[in-house]
Every structure is written in structure tokens, then in C-alpha cells.
Amino acid sequence: MTTITPNIIAEHGLTAEEYQRVLDILGRAPNLTELGIFSVMWSEHCSYKSSKKWLKTLPTSAPWVIQGPGENAGVIDIGDDLTAVFKMESHNHPSFIEPYQGAATGVGGILRDVFTMGARPVANLNALRFGAPDHPKTRHLISGVVAGIGGYGNCVGVPTVGGEVNFHPDYNGNILVNAMTVGIAPADRIFYSKASGVGNPVVYVGSKTGRDGIHGATMASAEFNADSEEKRPTVQVGDPFTEKLLIEACLELMATDVIVAIQDMGAAGLTSSSFEMASKGGLGVELTLDRVPMREEGMTPYELMLSESQERMLMVLEPGKEPVAEAIFRKWGLDFAVIGHLTDTGRMVLTWNGETVADLPIDPLAEAAPEYDRPWEPTPPAPVVDAADVPEVPWTEALPALMGSPDLASRRWIWEQYDHMVMGDTVQRPGGDAAVVRIHGSERGLAMTTDCTPRYVRADPVMGGRQAVAEAWRNLTAAGARPLAVTDNMNFGNPEKPLIMGQFVGACQGLAEACRALDFPVVSGNVSLYNETEGRAIPPTPTIGGVGVIDDLDRMATVTFKAPGEAIVVIGERPDTRESGWLGQSLYLRELCGREEGAPPPVDLEHERHVGDVVRGLIQAGRVSACHDVSDGGLLVAVAEMALAGDMGAALTLAAPSAAALFGEDQGRYVVTVPAEGVTGLLAELGTLARHIGDTGGTGPDAAITLGGAEVALSDLRAAHEGWLPGVMGA
């Protein structure tokens, strides 16, 4: 029997006050297995003890929302008796420690969250943040993470269709790997995790349990230090081929009426899955741990309960239906074991070789989990940068520099390592505003995107939170989709520091304001705190994953210039900002002037809603041939991206444009192309909301962007844009 000492308590991530709460609940000291269970259930990663108060302020409902936060994934109605099921989740700490397996198991875990609900996964996305490109570890981390995402997603046969990648020195010691999966399920076949039926069997399926991932949830709830790379045993090891078998076996069983409840064994493994199922149902559970399939000799109850081995599920079945389920899982070559049953005691009782090794009350443990109202301080307002005080770099120098900069350079080297066409329904590939996947067998599509601008959030968390949501909404709109809902991945530093907690609070406030104004509710998500190394926090990064529906794929928009001689029109400008522009926190200011400063661009949510609805209406009416939202890098970068996508030049007619007008990052704007015969009517209809800024040009080796008597060859832009990342990677 291990004596529970203050050191052991601290190693399990519990404070002295939290351990006293454990003693109060039990009326005695816990044994080591029980302490481990409290440790993972009360970890930040599993209990959301620092964030729960503020997450409750986010809007989570709408007529089309079937399931909001609280289940494995969110569920929305997409019409035709179908639903979209989706969620985003972080695997930040594991991916820094062991990039390949950390990223791979992040993909595996989010896939399970989606198919646990009864959905077939149809698309994966990811949002990645790395440190400075010249940092000695960055190349190794990029290589491992990208290989892990591709290795798992490609093997399991789900396309990786979109995402984002950013670089900043403040991610040097703590990268971010956020994985998102979208699935489709029949509206009448959604599965939940609430256990019911005293006496019903509790069944373990999937892979055997090993020692990998033990204390993974606790590790994910702590800051990094110099010894963090010694934590490799806390990183899970994935097997995508087994996951593929598990998907097919679960979906086959879900076509029967055998499953009462189902839960993925994710963070905290068997502990969290069994506790959550029983707690939601107001029941107890008794587990016989020596029946758990094991792949290693000499495993203990402590290890079995805390292991985060991958590709495992826990189910409650209808009584007497075990043979039906077992036959399906054996057919797919997977483990199947009845390891317990539900009780009416409200307690979790664990036995091992006939002896009780843990006896814990379920509701008090779950409901008495600490919930902190952490002190917080708002981020001091940053001054507005006066464009007159920013040096004017000629656009012919600035544009190639920006197009070849870390945040704007092509990610082709990354996404070409992902199979983005498997399943045969990918309609819009990586590289545009949003990925689009056909709803199989129909002419309808799901559009999806991930977005966040951390430099905006750090300068003004409220405005940055607004902008992250608005950017996702714009990207879906630019593809012609009707935005429906978001999942969020809240990546922040140590919440025990008031300024960091203030960043989280401010971002939540901005997210809530934008989601309400845009009818874009939050249906699922994940919080990742303590993203710090040696006391240095990451930039606050509330990543937003957005999903929308395109009712007719023939009316989908892309960013690609389609034909020479079409009018290029910017929609959403405010007349008083046409000759100026917002340079605070812009990439122009950072990359060309070496200044990271100023307030970020304001986000007018009423304006966003109006302009987006106008643009979506034009796309759905077939009146525009291409569409791209204006974001990082400003107006000229948006035009250049459209030109590169179509391998077609552009002749711009802007009068004496300043750097602020060309590269300012004012929000709420889109660039569209319109057939020449349609531009006059469009401008008359939209009035000051639209401006004709030029025309698409020619193709071939002489294609260029021209403006004010100067030009930049498209070939030079492409070399800068597509050469940067392979150069960093030595490819």
C-alpha cells in the first residue's frame, strides 16, 4: 500500500485545498488508485475548473442546433434529415514532446469524438502554430506534426481538407496543434453518452490497454519546464488502421438497436469515460478491471484507469445483446470484453482479482470538482497606430515581401502531404477561404474553416475574439455557404496569472458578442490552458472552427480568377477609409517595419452581418465569378492570392494608393470578380458599399499585377509565395 504523501499529492496536480476536498468527500484518505482518479477528473484538461464560468456565457442554441456543448461533439441540422457533427480539440503538449505521435493521436481522438455520436467522419482540418522559423526546433516540430497528421488521417481514410499554420517566436517552447473533424449522421441516429438501465452491461471495445498516455490529462494541465521532454511516456501511441476498423465496427453496430450509451476513451481514459456515462445517467457502475484487455504484463488498477491508450470505446448495451455486439467487433478483428454493469448505488466500485481496489461516489466527485473564479485584469488598451507615422515602402517591394512572409506564404508543402481527396467528395481543396465537401450523393455541400489572428487577440482580447468569429463567418460566406455554427479551441497561458486570465475572459466576451450578432452559436469546443514554458506564455489563441451549408454546389464560389477582362470589385469598404487603412497589428507593420504594436482593426458586427449577407446573396444568384475575403495583408494581398490561384494577372486602377490603403487590415471586406457586362448594375445597386478597383488581366509568362504605372510579375510573386516554406524545410 502506497502512503499518500504531500509530494505524491503534488505530483498528481492537486493543491492542498483540493486534497482536503477529497478527504471531505471520502471521509477517509484515498488509496493511490483513487487519488489518481481524482487527479485526472479534477485536472484542468477534464474539469475546466478555471474556464467553466466564462464558457457558460457563450451562446449555444439556435433552431438548427440539436446538441450543444456537453457531449462528445456538437450536432446541427443541415436539412434532408441529416446532421453535421463536429468538434475541435487540442493536442498541444503531447505534440511538442513527441511531434509525430502527439499530432497523430490528436487526429485519432477527434475522429472518435465524432463517430461516437453516430456520424461518419467526412473531413479533417487542423490549426497549427509554430515558433520562429529559424528556431533550432521549429523544423523538427513542423516535420513531425505534419507527418503525424498525414500519417493518421491518410491511413484512416478521411480527407484532410483545410486549416491554418502560423509562426511566432512566442510559440517556440509551446506549439499548438488543434485538430477538427466534421462528420455526417442521419438525424434519427444520434448517439449519446448518458448511461441508463440498472444491470445493463458495460462493454469495452477496440484496442488493448497499455501504459502509454498515463497522466496525459495531468500533463496537459501544467506548464512546461526544462524537464518536459522527459514526459514522453505520457504521450499516447496511435494506430490509424485499428481506428478505421473501430469506425466501421461502431457504425455497423449503430445500425442496430443494441447501444444504450457510448463514450470515447479520450483524456483520462477509462476513468473519465465511465464516470461521465454514469454521472449523466445518475447511476453507479461496477467494473472488474482484470477483464480489461491488456497488452502489457503486470499492469495495475492505477495504470488501467489512467491509461490513455488509443482506439478504445466504452459502451452500455441492451441486456442480452452482448453476443450481437461481440460478433461485429470480432469480425473487424477488435477486442471486446464485458467489464462491468450499471448499478443504482451512485458509486464507482472497481475490483481486481476479486478484491475492491476503489470505491468512490460518482456525483460528489463530479459535482464537487473545483470551479474557480480566477482574478483577472483587462489588457491595457493599445494606442491606435497613425498611418502617417508608418514608412511608405513601394508596393512593388512590399507585396513580394509579404507574399513570401511566414504568415502569408503558401502552405502547399504541408497540405500536399495530406490526402485531401480520399472518399471522393472534396469539392474545394486546401488553399482557399474554406474547404468544401459534398454531402454524398447530393448537390449540396458542407463548408468548413479554422481561423484566429493571435496578434489581434493579444493586443485587444475582446476585439480579437470578435475578429476570430467574424473571420470564420466571412470565409464560409466567401465560399457561398450559409454559416451555421462553430466549435472553439481556447489556447491560453497560465490562468492563475490575472493578465492571462483577463485574456481568456476578454476573448470569451468577444466570441459571445460575435456569435450572437452573426447567429453563429458555439456547439462544441475545448480549452487548453497552461500553454507556457519557463513562465513565458503563448499568444492568446482562441481558434474558431466554422461549419456552413451550401445548398447548390453549382453556386459555390472560389478565390480563383476565372477569365481575363472581368471587373474586380471590393465590397464592404467604408468610404471614409478607402484612401487610408488600419495598420495597427498588421503584417505590413510587422514584416516591413519591424513593429508589432498598436490596436487591432475594429470589428463592426452589424456591418459584418450586412456585407456578408449581401455577398452571399450575390454568389447564390450566380452574379460573381470569384470571391475572397480581405484579411491578413490587406486588399492587395487578397488580389494577389486570387491572381496566383487563377494564374492570371490584374490591372488595378486605384488612384495614388498609400501603403495603408493597400495593406491595411480593415475588416468586413470582400473582393469579387464580375463579368464586365454586370459591373455597372452591381455598382449602382450597392452604391458606396462597392468599388470597382480594376480588371483581371492576361495569363502566361507575362502575367503581372499592375498598379500606378508599375508592375510585379506573377512569376516573381509565385516564387516568393511558394518558395518560402520549402526553403525553411530544406525541401
N, C-alpha and C positions, 0 to 999 in steps of 0.2 A: 504494500500500500504506500503510495507516494504521499508524503506530507506536503500539504499546501502551504508554501511559504510566501512572504511578500514578493520575493524575486519571481517565483512561478506565476503569481498573480499578475505582476507587471509584464512578464513575458507573454502573457495571454491578452495584453492590451486593455486590461481592466484597471480603472482607478481605485483608490482605497474606498471612495464613496460608492462606487458601483459594486465592489465586492461586498460591502456592508449590505447593500440591497439584496445581493444573492443570499447572504446569511438570513436576512429577514424573510425572504420568500420561502426558503427551505426549512428554517428553524433549526438548522444544523450546518456544519461545514460540508461543502461538496467534495466528492472524490474527484480524481483527475479527469475522468471521462465527463462528469457533469460540469466541471469547470470549463473544459474545452467547448462543451455545448453552449454554455452561457457566453463564452468568449466570442464565438462566431456569430451567434444570434444577436448579440449586442454590439458587434463591430459596426463601424460607420458604414461599411460596404453593404451590410444586410439590414441594419435597423434605421438608417437615415436619421440618426438622432440629432444631428446638427442642422439638417435641411428640412425636416418634415414640416415644421411650422410654416416655412415660406412656400414649399411646394403646394400646400393646401390653398394658396391664393391664386393659383393658375386656373384659367378657365378650362374645363374638361368635358363639357357637354355640348351637344348640338343634336338636331333631329336625326342626323345621319350617324351619330356615334352609338355603337352597340355596346362596346366595352371600353371604358376609360382606364386610367391608371389603377393598379392593384392586382392585375392578373399578369400572366407571363408576357402578354403583348396586347396592344390596343387593337380594336376591331371597328371598322367603319363600313357602312352600307355603300356599295358602289353601283347598285342597281342590277336588274336582271337576276335577282335572287342570289347575288354574290356579295362577298365581303372582301375587303383588303385587311390583312392582319400584319402589323409591323411594329418594330421597336429598334432602338439603337442602344448600344451598351459599350462600356469602356473595357479595355484590357491594357491599361497604360503601364502599370508597374511590371506585370509579367513580361511585357514586350521590351522593356528596357533591359531587364535582367537576361532574358533569353528570347531574342527578337523573333526567330522563326516560330518556335512553339507558342510564344506569347500571342503573336498575331494569329496563328493558325487556330488556336483554341478559342480566341475571341470570335472568330468566324463561326466555329462549331457551336459555341454557346448561344450565339444569337439566332442561328438556324433552329436550334432546339426550342428556343422560346416561341418561335413562330409555328413550327409544326406541332408543338404540344397543344396549340389551340385548335388543331384540325386543319390547318392550312398547308397547301403545297407551296414551299418556297419558290418564288419565280425570279428573284433578283437580290443581289447583294450590293451594298455600297460601303464606302469607308471614308473616314475623315482623319487624316494623319497630320501630325505636327512634329517636325524635327528641329534640331538645334542649328547652329550656324553651319553652312555648307562646308566651311574649312575646318570645323572642329574634328579632332582625330577620330572620334567615334561615329560621326554622322554617317559616313559612307557605309560602315558596317551595319549600323542600325537600319538604314534605308534598305540595304540589300536583304537583310534577314526578314524584315517586316513584309516587304513586297513579296518575297519568295514564300513566306508563310501564308499570306492572304491568297496568293495564287495557287499554292500547293493544295490548300484545303478546299477552296471554292471550286477550282478546276476539277479536282478529283471527285467531289461530291456531286458535280454536275449541275450547279446553279450559277448562272452568269453573274459576273461582277461588272456592273454596268455604269457606275458613276462614283463620284466622291470628290475629295479635295485634298491638296497637300500644301502645307505652308512651312516656312523656315523662320526661326528667330533664335538668337543666342540664348534667350531665357528658357528655351526647351532643351538646352544642352544636357542637363542632368535628369530630365524627366520628360520623355517624349509622350505624345498622346496617340493612342490607337483606338478609334471609335468605329465600331462595326455596326452596320444596319442591314436588316433583312426585311423584305416585303414578300408576303405570301397571299394566296387567294384561296378562300374556302366557301363552300355553299352556306348560305345564310342560316339554314336549318341544321347545320352540323358543326356548331362551335362547341369546343370542349373546355371545361373549366377545372380549377384545382380544388374546389370545395368538396371535402370528403363527406359522405353520408352513408348511413346503414350500419348500425352496430352489428359486429360479427363479420362484416364484409372483408374479404381477403385483401391484404396489401401485397402488391407484387412488384418485384424488381426485375427490370429487363434491360438488355443492351450488353455493354462490355463488363468484364470483371473489374473489381475494385483493387487498386494498387496504392502505393504510398505517395504517388505524385499529387501535388496540389494541397497537401496538408498545411493548414494555416494560410491558404491563399487569400481568404477574405480578410484575415487579420493583417497580413502583409499589405494588402491593398488599402488599408485604413491607417497607414503610418507613413511618415516622411521617410525619404531615402537618406542614407548616410554613406560613409566610406565603405561600410561592410555590406552594402545592399547586394552586390553581385554574388555574395556567398549564399543568397537565398534561392538559388536555382531549384532546390527540391520543392519549393512552394509553387513552382510553375508546372501547370498540367501538360500532359503529352497527348496530342490528338491523333486520331486515326480516321481520316475522311471516308475511307472505304466502309468502315463499320458504321459511320454516321449515315451514309447512303442506305445501307441495309436497314438501319433503325428508322429512317424516314419512311421507307416503303412498308416496313412491318407495322409501324404505328398507323399509317394511313389505311392499310388494309384492315387492321383491327377496328379502326374508327368507322369503317363502313358497316360494322355490325352494331348490335345494341348491348355490348359487353362492358364498356368502360363507364364507371361511375364518376371518377375523377382522375386527373393525370397531372403530373408535375415534373418538369425537367430537374435533374440533379445538377444544379449550377453551383454558384458560390455557396460554400459550406455544405455541399454535397447532400448526403443522406439526412443530415441534421435539419437543414432548412426545408428540404422538400417534405419530410414527414411532419415537421412542426407546422408548416404553413397549411398543409392539407387538413390536418386535424383541427387546427385553430379556427380556420374558416368555417368548418362544419360544427364547431362546438363539441367535439368528441375527443376521446382519448385514443391512444394507439399502443399496441404491444408488438415489439419487434424481437425476433430471435436472430441475433446477429451471426451466429455460427452458420446460418443458412445463406448468408450473403455470398455470392460468387466472388472468390478472391484469386488474384493472380500472383500473389507473393506469399511465401511461407511466414508463419509466426506473426501474422497481423493481430493487433489488439482491438478491443472495442473502441478505444480512443481513436485509433487510426481509421477504423471503418466509418465512424461517424463524421470525421473531419476530412477525409479524403475528398479531393475534387477531381478524381479520375473522370475522364470524358466519356461521352456517348452512353449515358445511363439515364433511365427514366424510372419514376415510381408511379404506380397506378393503384387505384382501388377498383376492383371488379365486382360485377354482379355475382352473388353466391352461386357456386356450381358451374360457373363459366370458365374456370381456370383451364380446363383441357382445350377449349376453343382458342384461348389466347396463347397457350403454350404451343399448340400445333403451328400457329402462324409464326411465332418467334423462332421456333426450332427450324422451320422451313427456311427462314432467312439466315440461319447459322448464328443466332444470337442467344445469349444466356437468358434464362427465365427461371425465377425462383419465387415461391410464395414465402415471404419472410415475416409475415405478421398478420394482424387483423385489427379492426377498429373496435373500440370499447366505449362504454358510457361513463368512464371514470374521469375524463378530463385530464388524464395524466399520460405521460410517455414513460413506458416501462421497457427497459432493454434487458434482455437476458443473454447470457453467454455460457454455453455448456451447462445449461440448467440453473445457473445462478443469476440473480438480479444484479446488474452492474450499474444501473442508473434508474432512478425513479423521480421524475420531475413533473410538476404541474405545468400544463401547457399554456393556459390563458394567462396566469400570472407572469410566466416567463416572457410571453409575447407582449402582453399589455403593459407590463411594468418596465419594459425596455426604456432606458433613459431617453428623454426628449428634452433637448437643451434649447433655451432661448439665449443664444450666444450674444454677448455685447458686440455692437457693430458701429462703425464710423463710416459716413459717406465719403466717397472720393472727392477731394477738393476740386472745384471747377477749374478746368484748364482754360487759359486765355484763347480767344479766337485769333488765329493767325491772319495778319493783314497781307493780302496777296501782293500789295505794293512793296512789302519788305522781303519778298521771295525773289531770288535771282531768276532772270529770264534765260533759260537755256534754249537755243534754237530747236524747233520741233524736230528737225531732221537729225539732231543728235539725241534728243530726249526720247523719241519714240523707239528707236532700236535699243537704246539702253534699258528702257522699261520692258520691252517685249522679251529681252534676254535676262531679266532680273529674276531672283529666286521665286518671288510670289506670282509672277506672270508667265514665266517660261513654260513651254509645252510639257505636259506630263505623259506624253506618248510612250517614253521609255518605260514608265510604270505600267500604264494600262494595257500595253501590248503583251505584258506578261500574264494578264488575266484573260480567261476565256469569257468574252462578253457576248458570244453568240450561241453558246450551248442552249438547248431547249428550243431554239429556232424562232423565238418570239421577240427578240430585241429589235426594236424599230429605230431607236435613236441611241447611238453608241456613246461612249465617253468622249468628252471634248466639247460638248455643247452646254447650254444652260441647264437642261435637265435630261436625264435618261428617260426613255420611254420603252415600255414593254407591252406588247399586245396582250389583251385578255384573250387567252387561247380560244381559237375558233370563232372569233368575233371581229368586228371592225372598230372595236373600242380599245383604249389603252390606258395604262397607268403611267403617270409621270412621277418622277421622284428625284430628289436632290438633297445634298447636305451643305450647310452654309454656316459660316461665322466669320467675323472680322475682329480677331482678338485685340488689335491695336485700338480699335474704336471702343471696345468694352473696357479696356484698361483706362483710357482717358475719361470715359463717362459711362459707367456700367448701365445706367438706365437707358441712355440713348443707344449704346452698343447692343443691349438686349433687344430693343425695338428693331434695330437695323438687321440683326441676325434673322428675326422672323420675317421682316419685310423682304429681305434678300431671297429667302426661300420662296416666299409667295410670288415674287417677281420672276424667279427662274421657272417656276411651274407655269405662270401666266405666259411667259415668253415662248413656251412650247405649245401654247394653245390650251393648256389644261385648266380645269376648274379646281383651285386648291381646296382641299377638304380638311386636312388635319396634320398635326406634327407630332413627332417624338423628339425629346430633347436629351442631350448628354451634357450634363453640367460639370465641367472640369475646372477645378479651382485649387488654390493652395490650402494652407492650414486654417481651418475655420476658428481656431482658438485665438487667432490674431484679429483684432477688431477691424482693421482695414481690409483684410481678406474677406472676412465675413460680410463687410459692407459691400464688397464687390458682388458677392453672391446675392445679397438682398436686392441691390440695385438692378442686377441682371434679371432677377425674378420679376421685379416691378416692370421693367421694360418689356419682357416677354409677355407678361399678362396684359399690358396695355395693347400691344400689337396683336396678340391673338384675339382679343375681344373686338378690336376695331376691324379686323380682317375676317372675322368669322372662321377662325383657323385654330380650333381647340387642340390642347395637348392631350393625347390619348395614351401615352406611354413614355418611359424615359429611364434615366439612370443618373446617379450623382457620383462623381469621383472627386473626393477631397484629399487633402494632404499630398497634393502633387508639388512637392518641394524637395530640394536636395541641399543639404547643409544650410537650411534656413532660407534658401532662395526659391521663391515661388514662380510657377509658370505664369504667363499672361492669362488672365481670366478668359476661359474659352467655353461659352455655352453653345455647343454645336446644335444646330436645328436640322432635323431630317423632315422634309415635307413630302406629302403624297397628294396627288390630284388625279382627276379623271379627264380623259379626252373622249368625247362621245363619238367622234368620227375621225379616224386616223387620216382620212384624206384631207382634213383641215388642221393637221398638225404643222407647226412652224419649226424651222431650224435656223441656226445662225448663218448659214451659208448663202453668200451672194449667188443668185441663180442665173442672171443674164446681164449682158452689157446694156448700158443705157437706161437702167431703171433709176428712179429717184430715190435718194437716201434722205430719210426724214427722221428727225428726232422728235419724240413725243414725250411730254411731261415737263419740259423746261418751264421755269418761271421767267417771264420776260425780263424781270429786273436782274436776273443772274446770267443772262446769255453772254455778256461780254466780260463777266468775271467768273468766279468759280471757287469752290471750297477746297482749300489746300491744307487745312489742318489735318494731321494724321494721314495725309495722302502718301501714296507710293512715290509720287513726284518729289515731294518734300524729303522723303527718306532716302530714295535712291539717287537723286540728282543733287540734293543739297546737304545730305548727311544729317538731317534733322528729324528726330522723332518727337514731335511736340504738337501742342495745340488741341483745341476741342475738335471732336469728330463732327462730320456733317450732320445737321439736324434731320430727323425723320418726321415728316408731317404725315400722320397715318390717314387722315381724311384724303389728302392729296394722293397718297399711295393707292388707296382703295379706288378712287375715281379714275386715275390714269390706268391702273391695271385692268379695271373693268372695260374701259374704252379699248385698250389694246387687244384684250381677249375677244371682244366683240368683232374687231376688225379681222382677226385671224379666223374666227369661226365663220365669218361671212366670206372668206376667201379673198379679201381685199389687199393683203400684204403677202409678199413672196418670201420674206425672211424677217426674223425678229431676234433681237439680242438686248438684254438689259444692260444698262450702263452701271458699272460697279468699280472694282479696283482699277486704277489707272485713268479713269475718266472717259470722256467722249471719244478722243482719238484712238485710244486703245481698243474700245469697243468696235470702232470701224475697222481697225487693223485686224482684229480677230475674225471679223466677218469676211474680210478680203482674203486672209490666209485660208480660211475654211473653204472658200469657193475658188481659190487660186485665181482671183480676179481683182484688178485694181480699182481705185476710186479717185474721182476728180472732185475735190472739195472746194466749195465756193465761200467759205467763211471769210468775213471781212476782218483784216488785221487782228487775227486771234492772238490772245495772250496765252501764256502757259496755264494760267488759272482757268481760262475758258476751255482749253484743250484737254487738260489733265486734272482739273478739279473733280472731286468725287461727290458732287451734289447728288442726292438720292431721288428716287421716283421717276427715272427717265428710261426710255427705251429707244433703240434705233431700229427702224423698219425700212424695208425696201418696197417700193410700189411701182407697178408698171407705169411708164411715162404718161399714158393717157388717163391714169387715175389720180395723179398727184394734185391737180388743180381742185378737183372736187373734194379731196380729202382735206386739203389746207383750208378751204372755205368752210367745211363742216366743223373742223376742230378749232379754228381761229388761233388764238395765241398759244394754245396748247401744243401746236405743231410748228415745225420749221423745216423747210427744205434746205439741206446743207450741202448738196452735191449729187453726183450721179455715179453709178457703177461704171467701171472702165473696161479695159481690154484684158485679155488673157495672154499667156505665153511668156517668153523670156523677158519681154519689155514691160510687163505689167508693173504698175507702180501706184503709190498713193501720192497724189499731187495736191499742193495747197500753197497759195500765195506765191506762185512762180517757182517754187522749189519742189523737189520730189524725193521719195525714198523708194528704191526698187523693192518689189515684193520678195525677190530672191535674197536680198540682204536682210530683210526682216525675218524671213524664214530661217536663215542661217543662225541669227541671234536667238530666235524663239525656240527652235528645235535643237539647237546645239548645246544649250547650257547644261541641262540635266545629264545627258550622256557624258559631257565633259567632266562634270563632278564625279560621276560614277566610273570614269575611265573606260567607258564603253566605246 
